[in-house]
Each structure stands twice: as C-alpha cells, then as structure tokens.
Amino acid sequence: MDPLFEPLPLPRRGTVLANRLVLAPLTNTQSHDDGTLSEDEYRWLTLRAQGGFAATMTCASHVQAAGRGFKGQLGNYSELHLTGLSRLATGIKAAGSLALTQLHHAGIRAPSALIGGTPLGPSDDAETGARAMTSVEVQQVRDDFISAAQRAQRAGFDGVEVHGAHGYLLCQFLSPVINRREDDYGGTRDHRARLLMEVVEGIRQACGEDFVLGGRLSPERFGLELLEIRELAARLLRGGLIDFLDLSLWDVDKEPEDTAHRGRSLLSWFTELDRGDVRLGAAGNILSGQAARRCLQSDVDFLLIGRAAVLHHDFPNRLLADPEFQAIATPVTEAYLRDEGLGPDMIQYMRRWEGFVT
C-alpha cells in the first residue's frame, strides 16, 4: 500500500485517520464580520473534506473577541457561533473526514482597529501598542480557550487544535523576548509554558478522554529558541494529554535558521523525540506525492497540507489516482481558484502570497 494512504490510529476512542493527509489550518478571511460562518467558508472547507483529506481543520478560530487577528476570521467565543460551527462540523463529517477546529488568540498581533481597543499580550509592547495582561486576564483567556473547546465539542467537532505557533498569544508567552513577566506566567521556561499547558490540561479535563486534542508549535522566529520549543514538544509528547502535535515549519526540508543548530533538518530535531502513542505531523511546502512520501520517510506520522490544498481541493484523491501527482505551478488565475472553491475574499487574501495569483 502507498504509505500516504495507510490508516493512522489516534490514541483515543478508536479514532483513525483514513490516510496521512490532513488539511492545514489556513487563514481564509471568509467568515462574517461577527465571526459567524459564511457560505464561502463552508464551501471551501467541505469541498476539501470531499476531496479526500483524512481530517479537515478550520482556520484559526478566535476564543475572545479581543483575540481577533484578521478580517473575516471564524469565531468561537460566543453562543452566536454555535449554529454555524454545528453546520460546518456536520458537513465535514458527512464527507467522511474528521472534523477539527483550531483555537486561537492573536494577542499583541490583534489589530487595534479590528478589535476596537488595545491589544493584550504577556507584556507591554511598544511596536503594537499592546499592554500586559493582568493575572486575572491571563486566567480568563485560559478559561476561554477551554470554553471554546467545549463549544466545538457541542457543535459536533471531533476535536480541536490549540494554536501555540506563529507569534500569536500562546506563542508570545513562550518567547523570552516578548514575555517579560515576573509572575507565574513569565521568567523561566516552564513558567512561560504554563499558560499553554493549563489550556491543554483544562481542555482534556473538560472535554474528556474521547475528544481529539492536538497542539501546533513553530520552532523558530517570533523570539523563540529552538531548544526550548524542542523541550516543550518533548513534554507534550510524553505527557500523553494530546493526541497529535503539529509542527509548522514553512518548509519540511529546511535547516534551522540558528546557525548553531545547522547541519541537519529542522524537522529532525523533533522526529527523534520519544512520542509514545502521540502522533507527530509536519507542515511546510509539501506539493507533490514525492515530497509527501519523503517527509513521511523522515519519521513523521502525518502531513498537513496547505498550499497544495488551496490549489487542489482534492489533492489526496489526485495522489491516490496518480502517486506522482504534483500541484499545478503558480501563479494561477482567479477563475482557477474560484473553481477550486475559494470565495472572493480568500482570493484577495491569496494575493498576499507572492507569485500565487496572476
């Protein structure tokens, strides 16, 4: 059997990924201004589920109104969002795909004009105008991540992924550069990881053993230190609270940016960790069957597909039919992207990706 299409059991409740290809949580700016689901976002995601992805993950859904990071972001901070989330989960699962939603807070990266106030983060930030959260606010955002997971569970999602990557709030707390707190949520490596760990522990306790729970980390940039993120990944893997860990690497073949750690791939710093039953996934520039298999051979369990999934809603089905399939070269036309299920707002957003849209 093609290794890309071998089933992958997850640790809890007998859940099995039908193959090794998962839709990455991609920003698409297609939701309504209040965070409720739009027809364009529903079509974009359910079309990918129909295209053969073993799991279909939503974009980053913000758990507080003040945590909104971009226009057209899917919301999960109010009962107002429940109807749309339920419809989305039902549509994804009807196609035979596992339904996952990503939980997110933008922190200091929440634009003031978008949230109508001052962004919040672990510490004051002169560049963004953000102010440091009080200890009460830190605990409230923890509780709101947990409440959002419970809401997703009630909506019918199979699980959630906690967004701890790309310089957003939980990632900001991890950074010794951005997080300059002197309380229990700052200072030492373990204190800076406290908020993320409390979110994970709280979701597992609130949602139970049968709910799929994953986390996303990025090992570089945003004031992060590779060895610290590696140790956090090891802690999450050996802790057994999560079912999968998603590494967002930009390119699965790249070496670390830190010259002190070059000479091997960035991914290899994580694949060598003891993971027990927890599954390890990677995202970053996987555009062909050949690249996908090469990444699997580097000892990851599954792949998160972004760019190729934008270009081909049925990327997994195409690989199943043609093991050597490769994504179409960019740039592509707006008409092409419309045919692939992108609405006008997402097409406009994709123009931010250099050389993607003609």
ABEGO torsion letter per residue (X at the ends): XBAAABBBBBABGGBBBABABBBBBBBAGABBAAGBBBAAAAAAAAAAAAAGBABBBBBBBBABAAABABBGBBBBABAAAAAAAAAAAAAAAAAGBBBBBBBBBAEAABBAAAAGBBBBBABBBAAAGBBBBBAAAAAAAAAAAAAAAAAAAAAGBABBBBBABGGBAAAAAABAAABABABAABEBAAAAAAAAAAAAAAAAAAAEAABBBBBBBBABEGGBBAAAAAAAAAAAAAAGABABBBBBAGBAABBBABAAABGBBAAAAAAABBAEABBBBBBGGBABAAAAAAAAAAGBABBBBBAAAAABAAAAAAAAABAABBBBBOBBBAAAAAAAGBBAAAAAAAAABBGABX
